[in-house]
Amino acid sequence: MITLKESGVMFLEECHSYFLNGKELKGITGMIERQLFPNKYDNVPKSVLDKAAELGTAIHKGCQMYDEVMIDNGLPQVAVYKKLLEKELPNSQVIANEYIVTDGEYFASPIDKVFQIEENLVAIVDVKTTYELDKEYVSWQTSIYKYLFEKQNPGIKVGGLFALWLPKNENQLGKAGFFFVDDKGSEAVVALMEAEKKGEKYVPVVAPKKEQHIILAENAINEMLEAERLMGHYKDIYEKYKQEALDAMLKYGVKSFDSEKVKMTLVPGGKSMRFDSTRFKKEQPDLYAQYLKESETKDSIRVTVR
């Protein structure tokens, strides 16, 4: 397991303040909101924000508790988090929660989760519980974390930036997941922090365009994006009517429905026994390694819709 360097920063949770060698440092989220998203929550009442923050904190701590001692605090978001770990990141490991990074003189902030992917390679994950996932916001937040992390841990590289979306609204948990976000780059991050230090407004850094080869015609790209939109749209409709059918079958005690067009069979819920591979890997790493099987994967691409 990678050993991370401690920042030496003291965090006072009750007043959400950071101190290093007697000097108070500024947080990252405050800078982002001042410089990049100044009106993000202007129309939301403080009482609503406070209530949302309280539940958001409980979800964060519940996920952290599961990472550290494998105890589920009963929140549905934590149950979803457990499933996402098994499904999407079975071969990675959380090596730090609330890991504080700093530039050593002006800024400090905790990273929600650091995953070890390979030797000296990690992924930074920020947990969001908002009604909608703001990928642009998370992109900036995690890009800053990456810059400070690599500065604090020379020799360890950040291989990916992710948002872990666990919405507070339980009706949205079917959309929860790990979402890849873009890295803004060290040049933009440094420019943003320098503007904040000087009390100036950040002027976006325009990165030089890289040479690209045309791989798809414009109409083909448009059709691909429209197909993706329609898939998501009709999947939501399909799941909605499946849920309505399930509710009706449970209400009227119907176990099977058969017509000329469709057959629906009620599958009762219940408990099942599953092998805890994550725990087995943690407690019996040598034995776990003996049963690993190498497999080949085909070439693929990751498409990021802008």
HELIX and SHEET records of a PDB file:
HELIX    1   1 ILE A   28  GLN A   35  1                                   8    
HELIX    2   2 LYS A   46  VAL A   69  1                                  24    
HELIX    3   3 PRO A   76  GLU A   88  1                                  13    
HELIX    4   4 LYS A  135  GLN A  152  1                                  18    
HELIX    5   5 GLU A  170  LYS A  175  5                                   6    
HELIX    6   6 SER A  186  LYS A  198  1                                  13    
HELIX    7   7 GLU A  218  TYR A  252  1                                  35    
HELIX    8   8 SER A  277  GLU A  283  1                                   7    
HELIX    9   9 PRO A  285  GLN A  290  1                                   6    
SHEET    1   A 3 MET A  10  LEU A  12  0                                        
SHEET    2   A 3 SER A  17  LEU A  20 -1                                        
SHEET    3   A 3 LYS A  23  LEU A  25 -1                                        
SHEET    1   B 5 GLN A  93  THR A 102  0                                        
SHEET    2   B 5 ALA A 108  GLU A 118 -1                                        
SHEET    3   B 5 LEU A 121  LYS A 128 -1                                        
SHEET    4   B 5 LYS A 157  TRP A 165  1                                        
SHEET    5   B 5 GLY A 177  PHE A 180 -1                                        
SHEET    1   C 2 SER A 256  ASP A 258  0                                        
SHEET    2   C 2 LYS A 263  THR A 265 -1                                        
END                                                                             
